[in-house]
Amino acid sequence: MTTVLRRRMVDALEMRGMAQRTQEAYIDAVARLSRHYKCSPDKLSAEQVQQYLLHLLRDKKLSRSSLNQYGCAYRFFYGKVLGLDGSTFYVPLAKAPQKLPEILSRDELARLFDAAGHDKASTFLKVAYGTGLRLTELCRLQVRDIDSHADRMCLKVDQGKGSKDRYVPLSEDVLEVLRGWWRKARPQTWMFGAPSNEHQAMDGLNAQRWYRSASLRAGITKHGGIHTLRHCYATHLLEAGVDLHSLQQWLGHQHLSTTTRYIHLAKPDAPDGARGKPLALLGALPKVAKAH
C-alpha cells in the first residue's frame, strides 16, 4: 500500500469521523491484502479481493465477525477512497450468527468485584458495570467528565462510538466508588491513567486482564470479556423497569433494535427494591460470604 493511498484512506476515514481503532483496523486490513498479492491494492480486481476473503475464512480460520471487519474495510477502500461502484466491484459480507451474550448473575458480579485484586481494578470493573460504558470510553474517562451535582449526577462520554457525545446517569453508589478512588489516587486528568504515565489514558488491554484474572479467581466459567459488564448493565436495568428508549440513549446505540436484544436476556427477578432505585446496581448486589 503506497504512502499516497494510505494518506487518502486516512483522510477519508477522518472525514467520516471513524474511531481511531476502526481507522487502524481498516488500514491494517488493506495493507495485509496488498502484502498477500505483493501488489498495490488499487491494482486488484474484485475477484482477487473475494479470493483473499475466502483464504482468510478457509485457511486462516477467521470467524465470520472478524471476516466482516475485513470486508467492511475493503468496501470502504474501494467504494469511498477509490470511488468504485459497489455493484460492479462487489465485496461480499458473511452473515454472522447472532449469538446472545452470557450474562453474569448478581452473585457472580459480587464475587468478581471481590476478586479484583487491587483498588484500581475493583473500581474500574465496578464503574464498567454501574455505568455501562464501553471499554474505550471508560479508559478515556476524565475527572472533568464527572458531574456530581445533586441536580445533574451524570458522566459525559466525550466522542463515544460514532464520534458522538452523550450523558450517562450516575448513581450514588457509583459516585461513591469513584470518590474513593479519587481520594486514594488523586487523578488529575484521566480517571484511570496508564500505569507508567498518569498523564496518558489507560490501555484497554490492562482492563481485560483485570477482568479475566478476577473471573478466574472468582470461579466464573461463562464466556466473554469485560464487555460482559456492559451487557449486565443493560439487562439488569431492563429487569429493574428502565424503558428501552432511555436505555438506548445511555448505551449510545444508534438503532433501537440493538437495544431490544436485551429483552431476550432480561428476567423478571430483580432484587427487592431494584425497581425503586433502578440505577443503584452496585447496591443491589449480594454480600460475598468470607471463608473463615
C-alpha positions as CSV (number, residue, x, y, z in Angstrom):
1,M,0.0,0.0,0.0
2,T,1.7,3.2,-1.1
3,T,2.1,6.2,1.1
4,V,-0.3,8.2,-1.2
5,L,-3.0,5.6,-1.0
6,R,-2.6,5.3,2.8
7,R,-2.9,9.1,3.2
8,R,-6.1,9.2,1.0
9,M,-7.6,6.4,3.1
10,V,-6.7,8.1,6.4
11,D,-8.2,11.4,5.2
12,A,-11.4,9.6,4.1
13,L,-11.7,7.8,7.5
14,E,-11.1,11.0,9.4
15,M,-13.6,13.0,7.3
16,R,-16.3,10.4,8.2
17,G,-15.4,10.6,11.9
18,M,-14.3,6.9,12.2
19,A,-12.9,5.9,15.6
20,Q,-9.1,5.6,15.9
21,R,-9.4,1.8,16.4
22,T,-11.5,1.5,13.3
23,Q,-9.1,3.5,11.3
24,E,-6.2,1.3,12.4
25,A,-8.1,-1.9,11.7
26,Y,-9.2,-0.8,8.2
27,I,-5.7,0.4,7.2
28,D,-4.2,-2.9,8.5
29,A,-6.7,-4.9,6.5
30,V,-5.9,-3.2,3.2
31,A,-2.1,-3.4,4.0
32,R,-2.5,-7.2,4.6
33,L,-4.4,-7.6,1.3
34,S,-1.6,-5.7,-0.5
35,R,1.2,-7.8,1.1
36,H,-0.7,-11.1,0.2
37,Y,-0.7,-10.3,-3.5
38,K,2.6,-8.3,-3.4
39,C,0.7,-5.6,-5.4
40,S,-0.8,-2.2,-4.8
41,P,-4.4,-2.7,-3.7
42,D,-5.7,-0.3,-6.3
43,K,-4.5,-2.7,-9.0
44,L,-6.5,-5.7,-7.7
45,S,-9.8,-7.0,-9.1
46,A,-12.9,-7.7,-7.2
47,E,-12.4,-11.4,-7.7
48,Q,-8.9,-11.2,-6.1
49,V,-10.4,-9.5,-3.1
50,Q,-13.1,-12.1,-2.8
51,Q,-10.5,-14.9,-3.1
52,Y,-8.5,-13.3,-0.3
53,L,-11.6,-13.2,1.9
54,L,-12.1,-16.9,1.2
55,H,-8.4,-17.5,2.1
56,L,-9.0,-15.8,5.5
57,L,-12.1,-18.0,6.1
58,R,-10.8,-21.4,4.9
59,D,-7.1,-21.2,5.6
60,K,-6.8,-18.7,8.4
61,K,-10.0,-19.9,10.1
62,L,-11.2,-16.4,10.8
63,S,-14.6,-16.1,12.5
64,R,-17.4,-14.6,10.5
65,S,-17.4,-11.4,12.5
66,S,-13.7,-10.9,12.0
67,L,-14.0,-11.7,8.3
68,N,-16.7,-9.0,8.1
69,Q,-14.3,-6.4,9.5
70,Y,-12.0,-7.1,6.6
71,G,-14.9,-7.0,4.2
72,C,-16.1,-3.6,5.6
73,A,-12.5,-2.3,5.2
74,Y,-12.4,-3.3,1.6
75,R,-15.9,-1.9,0.9
76,F,-14.7,1.4,2.3
77,F,-11.4,1.4,0.5
78,Y,-12.7,0.5,-3.0
79,G,-16.0,2.4,-2.6
80,K,-15.2,5.6,-0.6
81,V,-11.5,6.0,-1.4
82,L,-11.2,4.8,-5.0
83,G,-14.9,5.6,-5.9
84,L,-15.6,2.3,-7.5
85,D,-19.3,1.2,-7.9
86,G,-20.2,-1.5,-5.4
87,S,-22.4,-3.3,-7.9
88,T,-19.5,-3.9,-10.2
89,F,-16.7,-4.1,-7.7
90,Y,-18.6,-6.3,-5.2
91,V,-17.2,-7.2,-1.8
92,P,-19.4,-9.7,0.0
93,L,-20.1,-9.8,3.7
94,A,-20.7,-13.0,5.6
95,K,-23.9,-13.5,7.5
96,A,-22.6,-13.8,11.1
97,P,-24.6,-15.9,13.5
98,Q,-26.4,-13.8,16.1
99,K,-25.4,-15.2,19.5
100,L,-26.7,-13.8,22.7
101,P,-24.1,-12.9,25.3
102,E,-23.8,-14.7,28.6
103,I,-24.9,-12.6,31.5
104,L,-23.4,-12.8,34.9
105,S,-25.7,-13.3,37.9
106,R,-25.7,-10.7,40.6
107,D,-23.9,-13.2,42.8
108,E,-21.2,-13.7,40.2
109,L,-20.8,-10.0,39.8
110,A,-20.3,-9.6,43.6
111,R,-17.7,-12.4,43.6
112,L,-16.0,-10.8,40.5
113,F,-15.5,-7.4,42.2
114,D,-14.4,-9.0,45.4
115,A,-11.7,-11.0,43.5
116,A,-10.4,-7.9,41.6
117,G,-7.1,-7.9,43.4
118,H,-6.4,-4.2,43.9
119,D,-8.3,-1.0,44.2
120,K,-7.8,0.3,40.7
121,A,-9.1,-2.9,39.1
122,S,-12.0,-3.1,41.5
123,T,-13.0,0.5,40.8
124,F,-12.7,0.1,37.1
125,L,-14.8,-3.1,37.0
126,K,-17.5,-1.7,39.3
127,V,-17.8,1.5,37.2
128,A,-17.9,-0.5,34.0
129,Y,-20.9,-2.4,35.3
130,G,-22.5,0.6,37.1
131,T,-22.4,2.9,34.0
132,G,-22.4,0.5,31.0
133,L,-19.6,2.5,29.3
134,R,-17.7,0.8,26.6
135,L,-14.1,-0.2,27.4
136,T,-12.5,2.6,25.3
137,E,-15.0,5.2,26.8
138,L,-14.1,4.2,30.3
139,C,-10.4,4.2,29.6
140,R,-10.7,7.7,28.3
141,L,-12.9,9.0,31.2
142,Q,-11.6,12.2,32.6
143,V,-12.1,13.7,36.0
144,R,-13.8,16.7,34.5
145,D,-16.4,14.4,32.8
146,I,-17.9,13.5,36.2
147,D,-20.8,15.9,37.3
148,S,-21.6,15.1,40.9
149,H,-24.1,18.0,41.5
150,A,-27.3,16.6,43.0
151,D,-29.5,18.0,40.3
152,R,-27.2,16.6,37.5
153,M,-25.4,13.4,38.6
154,C,-24.1,12.2,35.3
155,L,-21.0,11.2,33.3
156,K,-20.2,12.9,30.0
157,V,-19.0,10.5,27.3
158,D,-16.7,12.6,25.1
159,Q,-16.8,11.4,21.5
160,G,-18.0,7.9,22.0
161,K,-18.7,5.4,19.3
162,G,-19.8,7.2,16.1
163,S,-18.0,10.4,17.3
164,K,-21.0,11.3,19.4
165,D,-21.1,12.9,22.9
166,R,-23.7,11.6,25.3
167,Y,-24.6,11.8,29.0
168,V,-25.0,8.7,31.2
169,P,-26.8,8.9,34.6
170,L,-24.5,8.5,37.6
171,S,-25.9,6.6,40.7
172,E,-24.9,7.4,44.2
173,D,-23.2,4.1,44.7
174,V,-21.0,4.5,41.5
175,L,-20.2,8.1,42.6
176,E,-19.0,6.8,46.0
177,V,-16.8,4.2,44.3
178,L,-15.3,7.0,42.0
179,R,-14.8,9.3,45.0
180,G,-13.0,6.5,46.9
181,W,-10.6,6.0,44.0
182,W,-10.0,9.8,43.6
183,R,-9.2,10.1,47.3
184,K,-6.7,7.3,47.0
185,A,-5.0,8.1,43.7
186,R,-5.8,11.8,43.2
187,P,-6.0,11.6,39.4
188,Q,-5.6,14.9,37.7
189,T,-6.7,14.3,34.1
190,W,-7.6,10.7,33.3
191,M,-9.7,9.0,36.0
192,F,-7.7,5.8,35.1
193,G,-4.3,6.8,33.9
194,A,-1.7,4.5,32.3
195,P,0.4,2.6,35.0
196,S,3.6,4.1,33.7
197,N,2.3,7.6,32.9
198,E,-0.7,9.0,34.6
199,H,-0.9,11.8,32.0
200,Q,-1.9,9.2,29.4
201,A,-5.2,7.3,29.2
202,M,-5.1,3.6,30.3
203,D,-4.8,0.8,27.7
204,G,-7.9,-1.4,27.5
205,L,-5.7,-4.5,27.5
206,N,-4.9,-3.9,31.2
207,A,-8.6,-3.8,32.0
208,Q,-9.3,-7.0,30.0
209,R,-6.5,-8.7,32.1
210,W,-8.1,-7.5,35.3
211,Y,-11.5,-8.9,34.2
212,R,-10.1,-12.3,33.2
213,S,-7.9,-12.6,36.3
214,A,-10.8,-11.7,38.6
215,S,-13.1,-14.1,36.8
216,L,-10.6,-16.9,37.2
217,R,-10.2,-16.2,40.9
218,A,-14.0,-16.0,41.4
219,G,-14.6,-19.3,39.7
220,I,-16.6,-17.8,36.8
221,T,-16.7,-20.0,33.7
222,K,-19.0,-18.0,31.5
223,H,-17.5,-16.9,28.2
224,G,-16.9,-13.2,27.3
225,G,-14.5,-10.4,28.3
226,I,-15.0,-7.1,30.1
227,H,-17.7,-6.1,27.6
228,T,-19.9,-8.6,29.6
229,L,-20.3,-5.9,32.3
230,R,-22.0,-3.6,29.7
231,H,-24.4,-6.5,28.8
232,C,-25.1,-7.0,32.5
233,Y,-25.8,-3.3,33.0
234,A,-28.3,-3.2,30.2
235,T,-30.0,-6.4,31.2
236,H,-30.3,-5.6,34.9
237,L,-31.7,-2.1,34.1
238,L,-34.4,-3.6,32.0
239,E,-35.2,-6.0,34.8
240,A,-35.5,-3.1,37.1
241,G,-38.0,-1.4,34.9
242,V,-35.9,1.1,32.8
243,D,-37.6,1.8,29.5
244,L,-35.9,0.9,26.2
245,H,-35.7,4.4,24.8
246,S,-33.8,5.7,27.9
247,L,-31.5,2.7,27.8
248,Q,-30.8,3.2,24.1
249,Q,-29.6,6.8,24.9
250,W,-27.5,5.8,27.8
251,L,-25.8,2.9,25.9
252,G,-25.2,5.2,22.9
253,H,-26.9,2.8,20.4
254,Q,-27.8,4.3,17.1
255,H,-30.6,1.9,16.4
256,L,-33.2,0.8,19.0
257,S,-33.1,-2.7,17.5
258,T,-29.6,-3.1,19.0
259,T,-31.0,-2.3,22.4
260,T,-34.0,-4.6,22.1
261,R,-31.9,-7.8,22.1
262,Y,-31.5,-7.3,25.8
263,I,-35.2,-8.1,26.2
264,H,-34.4,-11.7,25.5
265,L,-31.9,-11.7,28.3
266,A,-33.9,-9.9,31.0
267,K,-35.7,-12.0,33.6
268,P,-38.5,-10.7,36.0
269,D,-36.4,-11.4,39.1
270,A,-34.9,-8.1,40.0
271,P,-33.9,-7.9,43.7
272,D,-36.3,-6.3,46.2
273,G,-36.1,-2.5,45.9
274,A,-34.3,-2.5,42.5
275,R,-37.4,-1.0,40.8
276,G,-37.4,1.8,43.3
277,K,-33.8,2.7,42.6
278,P,-33.0,1.0,39.2
279,L,-29.7,2.8,38.8
280,A,-28.3,1.5,42.1
281,L,-26.9,-1.6,40.5
282,L,-24.0,-2.0,42.9
283,G,-26.2,-1.6,45.9
284,A,-28.4,-4.4,44.7
285,L,-25.5,-7.0,44.7
286,P,-25.4,-9.5,47.5
287,K,-22.7,-9.6,50.1
288,V,-19.8,-12.0,49.4
289,A,-19.5,-14.7,52.1
290,K,-16.0,-14.7,53.5
291,A,-14.3,-18.0,54.2
292,H,-13.3,-18.5,57.9
